[in-house]
Amino acid sequence: MLTLPEIVERGPQPYVAVRERVSLGAMKPAVDRAFQKLFGWLGANGVEPVGAAFFKYNLIDMGGMLDVEFAVPVAREIDSGGEITAAMLPAGHYAQVKWTGPYDALVDVNAVLVGWAKEKGVRWDTQETPEGDRFAARIEIYENNPAEVEDPKDLVTTVAIKVAD
């Protein structure tokens, strides 16, 4: 099930992440590797997530490489190091939809949101580069844990893209 697109206001959100450049086809092993590193670091440093895990797509070239942060929100800005990035999701208006169903439909879910924005004249906070489109914030929030959900049709994902001011 897909909700209708909407524009919402989000405040700034600190987060920690593992950042990788990966092709769409190599996403699954990258996700597993990144979250193992991230949750290991969180446990070793006594840091608790304050919300659902998310992917932040910094750079997208669907036929090439993606620059992705595999992330969790945290309560406050923190120092990190090594393979762990600490950053802030920017405040602002985001266009979003919520999808209930398997992850393999998320490319189509993103296409629906992008098509809706084009139809409505909504512009993204993005810039074109030779490597692909660079987004201020394009996120997929995994609202429930796939390790705890028996049936993929019950997975809930929010797709949100920051709108240009």
Helices and strands as residue ranges (DSSP letters): E 6-10, E 13-23, G 24-26, H 27-44, E 54-60, E 65-73, E 84-89, E 92-100, G 103-105, H 106-120, E 126-129, E 132-135, E 138-142, G 152-154, E 156-162
